[in-house]
């Protein structure tokens, strides 16, 4: 058997012929993949939550029905849940029903996807990221028990994080090598965010930032509940759309290209400096890593670089024109963006870092006191946390992720966290998953100023969903490694061919 053979449909294919065959087969997506249908479904279920508790209950009832249909619909359902979690409070009303339902539904989705993997004879425990994940979780829990500081919160957050990560990893693996329409689904979700964002801007409800009163002078939060969610969310969607436009031959690429400038405009309105840096970091990391890959991968990557250059050139020309027509306008707005509208007129390191200074000071103090074991995963020493934190409200605002990891789990936990991050990067490199690599690098970049890596109960889950979407998108590129291999994904049923015409296939799992 040739070393580059690909196993699918109960037989081995030559890698070269399979690549071309897969490009033709997987390039056609089945199911209700039309943008208009997806948009209508997303809007209906999103705004259903405006009805409060009854709407939340009906929302999760429909999500459970979607989840039971197939693994593809389970991923649609869980992405909808995270979209509502980050929704603007003027648009959705998430009651205690939703607070309980999100944890239960995340667990049900992980079980559903595990079942789908079993049907396809895929061992999720053999996934190269799962063992480092479990090691980090176990060590973090032991360290939290040793410290004894709100271990109930640590246990719940570790459980939620593990469940969420299993959904992300299992979702990407289960959909690998299968015909589906998830690419259109996530494109539709980005379109929905853009449209609702524009409408909220026009209606004046895009500046409320968790309150019911419009604050015209505030930062833009648009369809989301906070500017610090909109900016990073727009960054993750931008990276996904860049990959969609540049690395695939899927339909609606022009639509994806149209959405990118609007999302960048949202980032500007939310004054999310980190989001801009994360996008740049993601592309830079991808270029560096891809320098060691095959030439075809580099050729594909150049499309993203050229696309970014086009945006930069036209954006620069537009800004220069505005500055010539109205001198000082662009400079003042750049300064305001840099200091988050706090001190227009002067840019300094203190002005740029002031929004994180107090948090970092507290975190470094905790590290000095408990350098090896940390204070406990998912906890903080901020006033009132120990007394009032509950399973529904245990917010721990943290700054830089690496510092937060050391603060909560000590140097011991940081070692296992590093292994987890390295394992996911190595997995993307080994499978030549360019979209997944770019999205994960972007997520890491976002966490350099706002730690949300573990928050599957909040906006972090929404960002992780886009990492999963990017991992799945890899099947539609021409540069991925052979995604269906004998050692990874034997066929779900031996008699069924994975390369038969799309219209004869049904998602039985």
C-alpha positions in Angstrom: 0.0 0.0 0.0 1.5 3.4 -0.9 2.4 5.7 2.0 0.3 8.5 0.6 -2.8 6.4 0.2 -6.1 7.8 1.5 -8.7 5.5 3.1 -12.4 6.3 2.3 -15.5 4.4 1.4 -13.9 1.1 2.3 -11.1 1.4 -0.2 -7.8 3.2 -0.6 -7.2 6.0 -3.1 -4.1 7.6 -4.5 -3.6 10.8 -2.6 -3.3 12.9 -5.7 -6.5 11.6 -7.4 -8.4 11.7 -4.1 -7.5 15.4 -3.6 -9.1 16.3 -7.0 -12.0 13.9 -6.3 -12.6 15.4 -2.9 -12.4 19.0 -4.3 -15.3 18.1 -6.6 -17.3 16.3 -4.1 -16.8 18.3 -0.9 -17.0 21.5 -2.8 -20.7 20.9 -3.3 -22.6 21.3 0.0 -25.8 19.6 0.8 -28.7 20.4 3.1 -30.6 23.7 3.6 -27.5 25.7 2.8 -29.1 28.7 1.1 -28.1 32.0 2.7 -31.6 33.3 2.8 -32.9 30.2 4.6 -30.1 30.3 7.1 -30.5 34.0 7.8 -34.3 33.6 8.4 -33.7 30.6 10.8 -30.9 32.5 12.7 -33.1 35.6 13.0 -36.2 33.7 14.1 -34.4 31.7 16.9 -32.3 34.7 18.0 -35.2 37.1 18.5 -37.3 34.3 20.0 -35.3 35.0 23.2 -36.7 38.5 23.5 -39.8 36.8 25.0 -38.0 36.1 28.2 -38.3 32.8 30.0 -41.0 31.3 27.7 -38.9 32.3 24.7 -35.8 30.8 26.3 -37.6 27.5 27.0 -38.9 27.3 23.4 -35.5 28.2 22.1 -33.8 25.3 23.8 -36.6 22.9 22.8 -36.0 23.8 19.2 -32.2 23.5 19.7 -32.6 20.0 21.1 -34.7 19.0 18.1 -32.0 20.3 15.8 -29.3 18.5 17.7 -31.1 15.2 17.4 -31.5 15.5 13.6 -27.8 15.1 12.8 -24.3 16.1 13.9 -24.3 19.0 11.4 -27.5 20.4 12.9 -26.1 19.9 16.4 -23.2 22.3 15.5 -25.7 24.7 14.0 -27.7 24.6 17.3 -24.7 25.1 19.6 -23.5 28.0 17.4 -26.9 29.6 17.8 -26.7 29.2 21.6 -23.4 31.1 21.8 -24.8 33.8 19.5 -27.6 34.4 21.9 -25.2 34.3 24.9 -23.4 37.3 23.5 -26.6 39.1 22.3 -27.4 42.7 23.0 -29.7 42.9 26.0 -32.0 45.2 24.0 -32.5 42.4 21.5 -32.6 39.3 23.7 -33.7 38.5 27.3 -31.7 35.6 28.8 -33.4 34.5 32.1 -32.4 31.8 34.6 -33.9 29.4 32.1 -31.2 30.2 29.7 -28.5 30.2 32.4 -29.4 26.6 33.3 -30.1 25.6 29.7 -26.8 26.6 28.2 -24.8 24.3 30.5 -27.2 21.4 30.0 -27.3 21.9 26.2 -23.5 22.1 25.9 -23.3 18.8 27.7 -25.9 17.2 25.5 -24.1 18.4 22.4 -20.9 16.9 23.5 -22.6 13.5 24.1 -24.4 13.8 20.7 -21.1 14.4 18.9 -19.4 11.6 20.8 -22.2 9.3 19.7 -21.7 10.4 16.1 -17.9 9.7 16.4 -18.7 6.2 17.7 -20.9 5.6 14.7 -18.0 6.5 12.4 -15.6 4.4 14.6 -13.6 7.4 15.6 -11.9 7.3 18.9 -12.0 10.9 20.3 -9.6 9.8 23.1 -6.9 9.3 20.5 -7.2 12.8 19.3 -3.8 14.5 19.8 -5.3 17.4 21.7 -7.6 15.5 24.0 -4.9 14.0 26.3 -3.1 17.4 26.9 -6.6 18.9 27.5 -7.5 16.3 30.1 -4.1 16.5 31.8 -4.5 20.3 32.2 -8.0 20.0 33.5 -7.1 17.3 36.1 -4.0 19.2 37.3 -5.9 22.5 37.5 -8.6 20.8 39.6 -6.1 19.2 42.0 -4.3 22.6 42.4 -7.7 24.2 43.1 -8.5 21.6 45.8 -5.1 22.1 47.4 -5.8 25.9 47.6 -9.4 25.5 48.8 -10.6 28.8 47.5 -14.1 28.5 45.9 -13.4 25.1 44.5 -17.0 24.8 43.5 -16.5 27.6 41.0 -13.3 26.0 39.8 -15.0 22.6 39.3 -17.9 24.1 37.4 -15.7 26.2 35.1 -13.3 23.3 34.4 -16.3 21.0 33.6 -17.8 23.7 31.3 -14.4 24.2 29.6 -13.8 20.5 29.1 -17.3 20.0 27.7 -17.0 23.0 25.4 -13.6 21.9 24.1 -14.9 18.4 23.4 -17.7 20.0 21.3 -15.1 22.0 19.3 -12.8 19.1 18.8 -15.4 16.4 18.2 -17.4 18.7 15.9 -14.4 19.3 13.7 -13.5 15.6 13.6 -17.0 14.3 13.0 -17.6 16.6 10.1 -14.2 15.9 8.5 -14.5 14.4 5.0 -18.3 14.7 4.9 -20.5 16.7 2.7 -22.3 19.5 4.6 -23.4 23.1 4.4 -21.8 24.4 7.6 -19.6 26.8 5.5 -22.7 28.6 4.3 -24.2 28.5 7.8 -21.3 30.3 9.4 -21.2 32.8 6.5 -24.9 33.4 7.2 -24.2 33.9 10.9 -21.5 36.6 10.0 -24.0 38.2 7.7 -26.6 38.3 10.5 -24.2 39.9 12.9 -23.4 42.6 10.3 -27.0 43.3 9.4 -28.1 43.5 13.1 -25.1 45.6 13.9 -26.0 48.1 11.2 -29.6 48.2 12.3 -28.6 48.7 15.9 -26.3 51.5 15.0 -29.1 53.3 13.1 -31.6 52.6 15.9 -29.3 53.9 18.6 -29.4 50.6 20.6 -25.9 49.6 19.6 -24.3 51.7 22.3 -26.1 50.5 25.4 -23.4 48.1 26.7 -25.5 46.0 29.1 -28.0 48.8 29.9 -31.3 49.7 28.5 -30.3 53.4 28.0 -28.7 54.4 24.8 -25.4 56.2 25.4 -24.6 58.0 22.1 -21.1 58.9 23.3 -20.2 55.3 24.4 -18.4 52.6 22.6 -20.3 50.6 20.0 -21.5 47.1 21.1 -23.9 46.6 18.2 -25.6 43.2 18.2 -23.6 42.1 21.3 -23.8 42.9 24.9 -20.5 44.7 25.3 -17.8 46.4 23.1 -15.2 44.0 24.5 -17.3 41.2 22.9 -18.1 42.9 19.6 -14.5 43.7 18.8 -13.0 40.3 19.4 -16.1 38.6 17.8 -15.7 40.7 14.7 -12.0 39.8 14.6 -12.7 36.1 14.7 -15.4 36.4 12.0 -13.0 38.5 9.9 -10.3 35.8 10.0 -12.9 33.2 9.1 -14.1 35.2 6.1 -10.6 35.9 5.0 -10.0 32.2 4.8 -13.4 31.6 3.2 -12.6 34.2 0.5 -8.9 33.3 -0.1 -8.5 29.6 0.5 -11.6 28.0 -0.9 -13.6 27.9 -4.1 -16.9 27.9 -2.3 -19.8 30.1 -3.5 -20.7 33.5 -1.9 -17.0 34.5 -1.7 -17.9 38.0 -2.9 -20.4 38.2 -0.1 -17.7 37.2 2.4 -15.4 39.9 0.9 -18.2 42.5 1.4 -18.6 41.7 5.1 -15.0 42.1 6.0 -14.8 46.0 5.8 -18.0 46.3 7.8 -16.7 44.1 10.6 -13.5 46.1 10.6 -15.6 49.2 11.0 -17.3 47.6 14.0 -13.9 47.0 15.5 -13.1 50.6 15.1 -16.3 51.7 16.7 -15.8 49.5 19.6 -12.2 50.8 20.0 -10.9 47.2 20.2 -7.2 47.7 19.8 -6.5 44.1 20.7 -8.7 42.9 17.8 -6.7 44.7 15.2 -3.4 43.3 16.7 -5.0 39.8 16.9 -5.8 39.8 13.2 -2.3 40.9 12.3 -0.8 38.4 14.6 -2.9 35.6 13.2 -1.8 36.3 9.6 1.8 36.7 10.7 1.9 33.4 12.7 0.3 31.6 9.7 2.9 33.0 7.3 5.8 32.0 9.5 4.4 28.5 10.0 3.5 28.0 6.4 7.0 28.9 5.4 7.9 25.4 6.3 5.0 23.8 4.4 4.6 22.8 0.8 4.7 25.4 -2.0 1.0 25.0 -2.8 0.1 26.0 0.8 2.3 29.1 0.5 0.7 30.0 -2.8 -2.7 29.8 -1.2 -1.6 31.9 1.7 -0.4 34.6 -0.6 -4.0 35.2 -1.5 -4.8 36.4 2.0 -1.6 38.5 2.0 -2.6 40.1 -1.3 -6.2 40.6 0.0 -4.9 42.3 3.1 -2.6 44.5 1.0 -5.6 45.6 -1.1 -7.6 46.6 2.0 -4.6 48.4 3.4 -4.0 50.4 0.2 -7.6 51.4 -0.4 -8.0 52.1 3.3 -4.9 54.3 3.3 -6.1 56.2 0.2 -9.5 56.8 1.8 -7.9 58.0 5.1 -5.5 60.3 3.3 -8.3 61.8 1.2 -10.3 62.5 4.4 -7.3 64.1 6.1 -6.6 66.3 3.1 -10.3 67.4 2.9 -10.6 67.9 6.7 -7.2 68.3 8.3 -6.9 66.7 11.7 -9.9 64.5 11.5 -8.1 61.2 10.9 -5.4 62.0 13.4 -7.9 62.8 16.2 -9.8 59.6 15.5 -6.7 57.5 15.5 -5.7 59.0 18.8 -9.2 58.4 20.3 -9.1 54.8 19.1 -5.6 54.2 20.6 -6.6 55.5 24.1 -10.2 54.1 23.9 -11.7 57.6 23.9 -10.3 58.4 27.3 -7.8 61.1 26.5 -8.1 62.6 23.1 -5.1 64.7 22.3 -2.3 62.8 23.8 -1.0 59.3 23.2 1.3 57.7 25.8 2.1 54.2 27.1 0.2 55.0 30.3 -2.9 56.0 28.3 -2.8 52.9 26.2 -2.3 50.5 29.1 -4.4 52.2 31.7 -7.4 50.0 31.1 -5.4 46.9 32.2 -3.0 48.4 34.7 -5.0 47.7 37.9 -5.9 44.2 36.8 -2.3 43.3 36.1 -1.1 44.7 39.4 -3.6 42.5 41.3 -2.6 39.4 39.3 1.1 39.9 39.8 0.5 40.3 43.5 -1.4 37.0 43.6 1.4 35.2 41.7 4.0 36.5 44.2 2.0 35.0 47.0 1.2 31.6 45.4 3.6 31.1 42.5 3.4 27.3 42.1 -0.2 26.4 42.8 -2.1 29.6 42.0 -5.3 30.9 43.6 -7.7 28.5 42.0 -8.9 28.0 38.4 -11.5 30.5 37.3 -11.3 32.6 40.5 -10.2 36.1 41.4 -9.3 38.0 44.6 -11.4 41.0 43.6 -13.7 42.3 46.4 -16.9 40.4 46.7 -16.1 37.4 44.5 -15.6 34.9 47.3 -18.8 35.9 49.0 -21.2 36.5 46.1 -20.0 34.4 43.1 -22.5 31.8 42.0 -22.8 29.3 39.1 -24.8 31.9 37.3 -22.5 34.9 37.9 -18.9 34.2 38.6 -17.2 36.7 36.3 -13.5 37.1 36.6 -12.2 39.9 34.5 -8.6 39.1 33.6 -6.1 40.8 31.3 -3.2 38.9 29.7 -4.0 35.1 29.4 -0.5 33.8 30.3 -0.4 35.9 33.4 -4.0 34.8 34.2 -3.1 31.1 33.8 -0.1 31.5 36.2 -2.2 33.4 38.7 -4.9 30.8 38.8 -3.0 27.5 38.3 0.6 28.5 39.2 3.7 27.6 37.3 2.7 23.9 37.5 -0.6 24.5 35.7 1.1 26.8 33.2 3.3 24.0 32.1 0.3 21.8 31.2 -1.5 24.7 29.6 1.5 25.3 27.4 1.4 21.6 26.3 -2.3 22.0 25.4 -1.6 25.1 23.3 1.3 23.5 21.6 -0.6 20.3 20.9 -3.4 22.2 19.1 -0.9 24.2 17.0 1.0 21.0 16.1 -2.3 19.4 15.1 -3.1 22.2 12.7 0.4 22.1 11.3 0.4 18.3 10.9 -2.9 18.3 9.1 -2.0 21.5 7.2 -5.2 23.1 8.5 -4.5 26.7 7.5 -7.9 28.1 8.5 -7.8 26.4 11.9 -4.2 27.7 12.5 -5.2 31.3 11.6 -8.3 31.2 13.8 -6.5 29.7 16.8 -3.7 32.2 16.4 -6.3 35.0 16.4 -7.9 33.6 19.5 -4.5 33.6 21.3 -3.9 37.1 20.1 -7.2 38.3 21.6 -6.3 36.7 24.9 -3.2 38.8 25.2 -5.4 41.6 26.5 -8.7 40.0 27.5 -8.6 36.5 28.9 -11.6 34.6 27.5 -9.9 31.3 26.6 -11.8 29.3 29.2 -15.1 31.1 29.3 -17.5 28.7 27.5 -20.2 29.9 29.7 -19.8 33.4 28.3 -18.4 35.1 25.2 -15.3 32.9 25.0 -17.5 30.1 23.7 -18.6 32.3 20.8 -15.0 32.9 19.8 -14.2 29.2 20.1 -17.1 28.4 17.8 -15.3 30.3 15.0 -12.1 28.3 15.6 -14.3 25.1 15.1 -15.8 26.7 12.0 -12.3 27.3 10.6 -11.2 23.8 11.4 -14.2 22.5 9.5 -13.6 24.9 6.6 -10.2 23.3 6.0 -12.0 20.5 4.1 -13.0 23.0 1.4 -9.4 24.1 0.8 -6.8 22.5 -1.5 -3.9 22.6 1.0 -5.2 20.4 3.8 -3.6 17.1 4.6 -5.5 13.9 3.6 -8.3 14.4 6.1 -9.8 10.9 5.9 -7.2 8.3 6.7 -7.3 4.7 7.8 -5.8 5.5 11.2 -8.2 8.3 12.0 -11.6 7.9 10.4 -12.8 4.5 9.1 -16.1 4.7 7.3 -19.3 4.9 9.4 -20.7 2.0 7.4 -18.5 -0.2 5.2 -20.9 -0.4 2.4 -21.3 3.4 2.0 -18.9 5.3 -0.3 -17.7 8.7 0.9 -17.2 9.8 -2.7 -20.6 8.9 -4.1 -22.7 11.7 -5.6 -23.8 14.2 -3.0 -27.5 14.0 -3.7 -27.4 10.3 -2.6 -25.9 11.0 0.8 -27.7 11.5 4.1 -26.3 12.4 7.4 -27.4 9.5 9.6 -25.3 10.6 12.6 
